[in-house]
Protein backbone atom coordinates (compact mmCIF):
# COMPACT_ATOMS: atom_id res chain seq x y z
CA UNK A 1 0.00 0.00 0.00
CA UNK A 2 1.31 3.49 -0.79
CA UNK A 3 1.73 6.30 1.68
CA UNK A 4 -0.66 9.24 1.55
CA UNK A 5 0.92 12.64 1.99
CA UNK A 6 -1.24 15.58 3.05
CA UNK A 7 0.27 18.96 2.10
CA UNK A 8 0.49 21.71 4.69
CA UNK A 9 -2.38 24.13 4.19
CA UNK A 10 -2.13 27.82 5.04
CA UNK A 11 -3.95 28.70 8.23
CA UNK A 12 -5.39 31.95 6.83
CA UNK A 13 -6.66 32.50 3.30
CA UNK A 14 -4.79 34.98 1.15
CA UNK A 15 -6.59 38.30 0.84
CA UNK A 16 -6.43 39.94 -2.58
CA UNK A 17 -4.49 43.20 -2.64
CA UNK A 18 -6.65 46.35 -2.53
CA UNK A 19 -6.49 48.63 -5.56
CA UNK A 20 -7.13 51.69 -3.43
CA UNK A 21 -9.83 52.84 -5.83
CA UNK A 22 -12.33 55.24 -4.25
CA UNK A 23 -15.23 57.31 -5.48
CA UNK A 24 -17.45 60.04 -4.13
CA UNK A 25 -20.84 61.27 -5.32
CA UNK A 26 -21.04 65.05 -5.07
CA UNK A 27 -23.25 68.02 -5.91
CA UNK A 28 -20.88 70.49 -7.58
CA UNK A 29 -23.51 72.93 -8.86
CA UNK A 30 -25.54 73.22 -5.65
CA UNK A 31 -28.87 72.05 -7.08
CA UNK A 32 -29.33 69.33 -4.44
CA UNK A 33 -28.64 66.43 -6.84
CA UNK A 34 -25.44 64.41 -6.64
CA UNK A 35 -24.90 64.24 -10.38
CA UNK A 36 -21.10 64.15 -10.31
CA UNK A 37 -18.86 61.24 -9.39
CA UNK A 38 -15.24 61.91 -8.46
CA UNK A 39 -13.02 58.83 -8.87
CA UNK A 40 -9.51 58.07 -7.61
CA UNK A 41 -9.02 54.87 -9.59
CA UNK A 42 -5.36 54.16 -8.82
CA UNK A 43 -5.29 54.96 -5.10
CA UNK A 44 -2.82 57.86 -5.26
CA UNK A 45 -5.16 60.26 -3.44
CA UNK A 46 -5.89 62.42 -6.51
CA UNK A 47 -9.04 62.57 -8.62
CA UNK A 48 -8.42 60.65 -11.86
CA UNK A 49 -11.89 60.84 -13.42
CA UNK A 50 -15.02 62.95 -13.14
CA UNK A 51 -18.30 61.50 -14.40
CA UNK A 52 -21.26 63.84 -14.83
CA UNK A 53 -24.95 63.16 -15.39
CA UNK A 54 -25.98 66.38 -17.14
CA UNK A 55 -29.68 65.68 -17.67
CA UNK A 56 -30.63 63.91 -14.41
CA UNK A 57 -31.53 60.54 -15.95
CA UNK A 58 -28.98 58.62 -13.82
CA UNK A 59 -26.80 57.84 -16.86
CA UNK A 60 -23.42 59.56 -17.06
CA UNK A 61 -23.21 61.89 -20.05
CA UNK A 62 -19.62 63.14 -19.81
CA UNK A 63 -16.46 61.48 -18.50
CA UNK A 64 -13.29 63.50 -17.98
CA UNK A 65 -9.95 61.80 -17.31
CA UNK A 66 -6.71 63.26 -15.94
CA UNK A 67 -3.77 61.13 -17.07
CA UNK A 68 -1.07 63.31 -15.47
CA UNK A 69 -0.76 61.87 -11.96
CA UNK A 70 1.12 63.61 -9.21
CA UNK A 71 0.63 67.23 -10.24
CA UNK A 72 -2.06 67.91 -7.61
CA UNK A 73 -4.63 69.39 -10.00
CA UNK A 74 -7.42 67.86 -12.06
CA UNK A 75 -6.90 68.83 -15.69
CA UNK A 76 -8.79 66.58 -18.10
CA UNK A 77 -6.76 65.45 -21.09
CA UNK A 78 -9.33 62.91 -22.28
CA UNK A 79 -13.06 63.64 -22.47
CA UNK A 80 -15.62 61.03 -23.49
CA UNK A 81 -19.17 62.05 -24.38
CA UNK A 82 -22.36 59.98 -24.50
CA UNK A 83 -24.21 62.17 -27.01
CA UNK A 84 -27.41 60.15 -26.79
CA UNK A 85 -27.41 60.08 -22.98
CA UNK A 86 -27.14 56.30 -22.53
CA UNK A 87 -23.89 56.30 -20.55
CA UNK A 88 -21.93 54.79 -23.45
CA UNK A 89 -19.15 56.74 -25.18
CA UNK A 90 -20.00 57.99 -28.65
CA UNK A 91 -16.95 60.21 -29.12
CA UNK A 92 -13.64 60.66 -27.27
CA UNK A 93 -11.53 63.83 -27.38
CA UNK A 94 -7.84 63.33 -26.57
CA UNK A 95 -5.13 65.91 -25.79
CA UNK A 96 -2.31 63.60 -26.88
CA UNK A 97 0.57 66.01 -26.16
CA UNK A 98 -0.92 67.46 -22.94
CA UNK A 99 -0.80 71.07 -24.15
CA UNK A 100 -4.43 71.83 -23.23
CA UNK A 101 -5.79 71.48 -26.78
CA UNK A 102 -7.63 68.33 -27.88
CA UNK A 103 -5.63 66.91 -30.79
CA UNK A 104 -7.51 63.73 -31.62
CA UNK A 105 -11.16 62.74 -31.93
CA UNK A 106 -11.86 59.02 -31.65
CA UNK A 107 -15.04 56.97 -31.92
CA UNK A 108 -16.24 55.89 -28.49
CA UNK A 109 -17.33 52.44 -29.59
CA UNK A 110 -20.17 52.42 -27.02
CA UNK A 111 -17.64 51.82 -24.24
CA UNK A 112 -19.18 52.52 -20.81
CA UNK A 113 -18.02 56.04 -19.89
CA UNK A 114 -16.02 55.05 -16.78
CA UNK A 115 -13.90 52.76 -19.01
CA UNK A 116 -13.52 55.05 -22.05
CA UNK A 117 -10.03 56.30 -21.12
CA UNK A 118 -7.66 55.01 -23.84
CA UNK A 119 -4.72 55.24 -21.38
CA UNK A 120 -6.18 53.21 -18.54
CA UNK A 121 -3.92 50.41 -17.34
CA UNK A 122 -6.82 48.03 -16.72
CA UNK A 123 -10.56 48.44 -16.66
CA UNK A 124 -11.19 51.82 -15.12
CA UNK A 125 -7.74 52.31 -13.52
CA UNK A 126 -5.82 55.48 -14.36
CA UNK A 127 -2.13 55.23 -15.23
CA UNK A 128 0.49 55.91 -12.55
CA UNK A 129 2.72 57.65 -15.11
CA UNK A 130 1.93 60.43 -17.57
CA UNK A 131 1.10 58.93 -21.01
CA UNK A 132 3.95 60.92 -22.54
CA UNK A 133 6.39 59.14 -20.18
CA UNK A 134 5.59 55.74 -21.64
CA UNK A 135 5.38 54.92 -25.35
CA UNK A 136 1.87 54.09 -26.53
CA UNK A 137 1.07 51.97 -29.55
CA UNK A 138 -0.91 53.83 -32.19
CA UNK A 139 -4.39 52.53 -32.91
CA UNK A 140 -5.69 52.68 -36.44
C-alpha positions in Angstrom: 0.0 0.0 0.0 1.3 3.5 -0.8 1.7 6.3 1.7 -0.7 9.2 1.5 0.9 12.6 2.0 -1.2 15.6 3.0 0.3 19.0 2.1 0.5 21.7 4.7 -2.4 24.1 4.2 -2.1 27.8 5.0 -4.0 28.7 8.2 -5.4 32.0 6.8 -6.7 32.5 3.3 -4.8 35.0 1.2 -6.6 38.3 0.8 -6.4 39.9 -2.6 -4.5 43.2 -2.6 -6.7 46.3 -2.5 -6.5 48.6 -5.6 -7.1 51.7 -3.4 -9.8 52.8 -5.8 -12.3 55.2 -4.3 -15.2 57.3 -5.5 -17.5 60.0 -4.1 -20.8 61.3 -5.3 -21.0 65.0 -5.1 -23.2 68.0 -5.9 -20.9 70.5 -7.6 -23.5 72.9 -8.9 -25.5 73.2 -5.7 -28.9 72.1 -7.1 -29.3 69.3 -4.4 -28.6 66.4 -6.8 -25.4 64.4 -6.6 -24.9 64.2 -10.4 -21.1 64.2 -10.3 -18.9 61.2 -9.4 -15.2 61.9 -8.5 -13.0 58.8 -8.9 -9.5 58.1 -7.6 -9.0 54.9 -9.6 -5.4 54.2 -8.8 -5.3 55.0 -5.1 -2.8 57.9 -5.3 -5.2 60.3 -3.4 -5.9 62.4 -6.5 -9.0 62.6 -8.6 -8.4 60.7 -11.9 -11.9 60.8 -13.4 -15.0 63.0 -13.1 -18.3 61.5 -14.4 -21.3 63.8 -14.8 -25.0 63.2 -15.4 -26.0 66.4 -17.1 -29.7 65.7 -17.7 -30.6 63.9 -14.4 -31.5 60.5 -16.0 -29.0 58.6 -13.8 -26.8 57.8 -16.9 -23.4 59.6 -17.1 -23.2 61.9 -20.1 -19.6 63.1 -19.8 -16.5 61.5 -18.5 -13.3 63.5 -18.0 -9.9 61.8 -17.3 -6.7 63.3 -15.9 -3.8 61.1 -17.1 -1.1 63.3 -15.5 -0.8 61.9 -12.0 1.1 63.6 -9.2 0.6 67.2 -10.2 -2.1 67.9 -7.6 -4.6 69.4 -10.0 -7.4 67.9 -12.1 -6.9 68.8 -15.7 -8.8 66.6 -18.1 -6.8 65.4 -21.1 -9.3 62.9 -22.3 -13.1 63.6 -22.5 -15.6 61.0 -23.5 -19.2 62.1 -24.4 -22.4 60.0 -24.5 -24.2 62.2 -27.0 -27.4 60.2 -26.8 -27.4 60.1 -23.0 -27.1 56.3 -22.5 -23.9 56.3 -20.5 -21.9 54.8 -23.5 -19.1 56.7 -25.2 -20.0 58.0 -28.6 -17.0 60.2 -29.1 -13.6 60.7 -27.3 -11.5 63.8 -27.4 -7.8 63.3 -26.6 -5.1 65.9 -25.8 -2.3 63.6 -26.9 0.6 66.0 -26.2 -0.9 67.5 -22.9 -0.8 71.1 -24.2 -4.4 71.8 -23.2 -5.8 71.5 -26.8 -7.6 68.3 -27.9 -5.6 66.9 -30.8 -7.5 63.7 -31.6 -11.2 62.7 -31.9 -11.9 59.0 -31.7 -15.0 57.0 -31.9 -16.2 55.9 -28.5 -17.3 52.4 -29.6 -20.2 52.4 -27.0 -17.6 51.8 -24.2 -19.2 52.5 -20.8 -18.0 56.0 -19.9 -16.0 55.0 -16.8 -13.9 52.8 -19.0 -13.5 55.0 -22.0 -10.0 56.3 -21.1 -7.7 55.0 -23.8 -4.7 55.2 -21.4 -6.2 53.2 -18.5 -3.9 50.4 -17.3 -6.8 48.0 -16.7 -10.6 48.4 -16.7 -11.2 51.8 -15.1 -7.7 52.3 -13.5 -5.8 55.5 -14.4 -2.1 55.2 -15.2 0.5 55.9 -12.6 2.7 57.6 -15.1 1.9 60.4 -17.6 1.1 58.9 -21.0 4.0 60.9 -22.5 6.4 59.1 -20.2 5.6 55.7 -21.6 5.4 54.9 -25.4 1.9 54.1 -26.5 1.1 52.0 -29.5 -0.9 53.8 -32.2 -4.4 52.5 -32.9 -5.7 52.7 -36.4 
